[in-house]
Amino acid sequence: MPKIYRIVGDTTTGMKFKIEVTAEKPHDAVEKVVSLIGSRHKLKRVQIRIKEVSVVSPEEAQSEEVKLLMATDRIIRY
């Protein structure tokens, strides 16, 4: 069962971020965030610094997208 992870960090360009993602393990969550930030802002991995990784309950989650993903019990693909 995936968990919700809140990743807090910054970049060498001065941008700060706090992103919530669903993942099985903390390492997977960090990889997803690094991939997202890198592709959105054209940054390399060494330019992204992760400060904190924490597990968040569905009630504490701020992202509506993550809340909806955790509420679904199954996905049917046609």
Backbone as CSV, one residue per row, in Angstrom:
resi,resn,N_x,N_y,N_z,CA_x,CA_y,CA_z,C_x,C_y,C_z
1,MET,0.842,-1.184,0.000,0.000,0.000,0.000,0.884,1.243,0.000
2,PRO,0.721,2.103,-0.973,1.559,3.308,-1.009,1.235,4.271,0.129
3,LYS,2.241,5.048,0.489,2.099,6.060,1.529,2.262,7.430,0.889
4,ILE,1.884,8.459,1.627,2.067,9.829,1.165,3.334,10.365,1.816
5,TYR,4.239,10.871,0.991,5.483,11.456,1.490,5.507,12.946,1.165
6,ARG,5.938,13.743,2.129,6.149,15.176,1.916,7.649,15.406,1.835
7,ILE,8.099,15.920,0.698,9.511,16.174,0.448,9.731,17.686,0.487
8,VAL,10.654,18.131,1.335,10.981,19.546,1.465,12.431,19.721,1.060
9,GLY,12.700,20.766,0.281,14.070,21.007,-0.148,14.217,22.327,-0.858
10,ASP,15.383,22.503,-1.459,15.662,23.702,-2.232,16.617,23.353,-3.361
11,THR,16.892,24.364,-4.187,17.803,24.164,-5.309,18.943,25.175,-5.216
12,THR,19.953,24.960,-6.009,21.078,25.886,-6.010,20.706,27.216,-6.655
13,THR,19.574,27.265,-7.349,19.113,28.511,-7.961,18.307,29.357,-6.982
14,GLY,18.081,28.863,-5.762,17.365,29.616,-4.744,15.893,29.271,-4.607
15,MET,15.390,28.360,-5.409,13.992,27.975,-5.338,13.775,26.990,-4.185
16,LYS,12.728,27.200,-3.385,12.363,26.271,-2.313,11.111,25.526,-2.748
17,PHE,10.978,24.274,-2.307,9.810,23.499,-2.687,9.368,22.590,-1.546
18,LYS,8.068,22.260,-1.576,7.458,21.288,-0.670,6.437,20.541,-1.518
19,ILE,6.729,19.277,-1.802,5.908,18.487,-2.710,5.454,17.219,-1.998
20,GLU,4.192,16.848,-2.215,3.657,15.596,-1.681,3.457,14.620,-2.836
21,VAL,3.963,13.396,-2.646,3.839,12.353,-3.661,3.476,11.043,-2.972
22,THR,2.923,10.122,-3.739,2.658,8.782,-3.230,3.765,7.862,-3.707
23,ALA,4.212,6.983,-2.802,5.267,6.031,-3.159,5.270,4.898,-2.136
24,GLU,5.927,3.823,-2.490,6.051,2.679,-1.588,7.139,2.910,-0.534
25,LYS,8.269,3.482,-0.968,9.423,3.679,-0.081,9.886,5.128,-0.168
26,PRO,10.581,5.616,0.873,11.085,6.995,0.829,12.012,7.258,-0.354
27,HIS,12.828,6.271,-0.694,13.749,6.439,-1.822,12.984,6.663,-3.125
28,ASP,11.883,5.932,-3.305,11.065,6.095,-4.510,10.443,7.487,-4.569
29,ALA,10.019,8.007,-3.417,9.436,9.346,-3.356,10.464,10.405,-3.722
30,VAL,11.681,10.253,-3.217,12.744,11.211,-3.534,13.065,11.167,-5.025
31,GLU,13.129,9.977,-5.597,13.405,9.850,-7.026,12.327,10.534,-7.857
32,LYS,11.075,10.384,-7.459,9.974,10.994,-8.190,10.062,12.525,-8.134
33,VAL,10.383,13.062,-6.955,10.477,14.518,-6.797,11.660,15.068,-7.583
34,VAL,12.802,14.404,-7.514,13.973,14.862,-8.268,13.669,14.850,-9.762
35,SER,12.970,13.849,-10.225,12.591,13.764,-11.625,11.649,14.904,-12.003
36,LEU,10.642,15.170,-11.164,9.689,16.245,-11.437,10.358,17.614,-11.466
37,ILE,11.132,17.917,-10.438,11.788,19.223,-10.347,12.785,19.393,-11.495
38,GLY,13.538,18.358,-11.772,14.521,18.432,-12.845,13.891,18.676,-14.207
39,SER,12.783,18.001,-14.484,12.160,18.167,-15.791,11.416,19.488,-15.909
40,ARG,10.797,19.949,-14.830,10.051,21.212,-14.880,10.962,22.428,-14.989
41,HIS,12.102,22.385,-14.300,12.954,23.568,-14.205,14.323,23.389,-14.864
42,LYS,14.499,22.301,-15.607,15.753,22.032,-16.328,16.963,22.066,-15.399
43,LEU,16.848,21.350,-14.273,17.930,21.272,-13.294,18.522,19.878,-13.278
44,LYS,19.782,19.786,-12.952,20.450,18.499,-12.795,20.270,18.025,-11.357
45,ARG,20.509,16.738,-11.118,20.331,16.152,-9.786,21.193,16.825,-8.724
46,VAL,22.406,17.228,-9.088,23.304,17.844,-8.109,22.834,19.242,-7.711
47,GLN,21.918,19.825,-8.480,21.398,21.151,-8.173,20.178,21.093,-7.247
48,ILE,19.690,19.904,-6.945,18.505,19.731,-6.098,18.943,19.159,-4.754
49,ARG,18.599,19.858,-3.668,18.961,19.411,-2.322,17.695,19.057,-1.554
50,ILE,17.636,17.838,-1.047,16.505,17.374,-0.252,16.823,17.621,1.220
51,LYS,15.950,18.338,1.916,16.169,18.658,3.331,15.434,17.682,4.247
52,GLU,14.211,17.302,3.873,13.389,16.491,4.772,12.458,15.582,3.978
53,VAL,12.319,14.365,4.448,11.364,13.405,3.887,10.530,12.899,5.049
54,SER,9.213,13.080,4.974,8.356,12.637,6.075,7.089,11.990,5.529
55,VAL,6.565,11.043,6.296,5.315,10.381,5.946,4.168,11.241,6.474
56,VAL,3.156,11.421,5.649,2.008,12.260,5.996,0.756,11.402,5.934
57,SER,-0.139,11.584,6.889,-1.409,10.859,6.848,-2.311,11.502,5.792
58,PRO,-3.273,10.765,5.255,-4.170,11.346,4.234,-4.936,12.573,4.736
59,GLU,-5.213,12.649,6.022,-5.924,13.797,6.582,-5.041,15.051,6.596
60,GLU,-3.730,14.867,6.766,-2.800,16.000,6.844,-2.315,16.451,5.467
61,ALA,-2.559,15.660,4.440,-2.070,15.988,3.096,-2.717,17.270,2.593
62,GLN,-1.929,18.107,1.957,-2.416,19.378,1.431,-2.757,19.283,-0.052
63,SER,-2.168,18.361,-0.756,-2.386,18.212,-2.194,-3.686,17.439,-2.451
64,GLU,-4.596,18.061,-3.193,-5.866,17.412,-3.519,-5.657,16.194,-4.417
65,GLU,-4.685,16.269,-5.313,-4.398,15.164,-6.220,-3.973,13.921,-5.442
66,VAL,-3.133,14.107,-4.437,-2.655,12.988,-3.624,-3.802,12.415,-2.797
67,LYS,-4.651,13.266,-2.259,-5.805,12.789,-1.486,-6.714,11.921,-2.344
68,LEU,-6.967,12.351,-3.575,-7.819,11.573,-4.467,-7.177,10.247,-4.859
69,LEU,-5.873,10.245,-5.065,-5.184,8.995,-5.387,-5.279,7.990,-4.245
70,MET,-5.170,8.476,-3.017,-5.234,7.575,-1.863,-6.660,7.091,-1.604
71,ALA,-7.668,7.831,-2.065,-9.064,7.449,-1.847,-9.528,6.362,-2.814
72,THR,-8.859,6.220,-3.952,-9.278,5.206,-4.924,-8.845,3.824,-4.440
73,ASP,-9.723,2.866,-4.600,-9.386,1.512,-4.165,-8.871,0.655,-5.320
74,ARG,-9.217,1.038,-6.555,-8.694,0.320,-7.717,-8.805,1.198,-8.949
75,ILE,-7.981,0.898,-9.942,-7.983,1.633,-11.190,-8.281,0.642,-12.299
76,ILE,-9.274,0.967,-13.101,-9.649,0.099,-14.223,-9.227,0.799,-15.508
77,ARG,-8.444,0.087,-16.311,-7.951,0.630,-17.565,-8.624,-0.060,-18.721
78,TYR,-9.130,0.706,-19.674,-9.797,0.138,-20.857,-8.886,0.163,-22.028
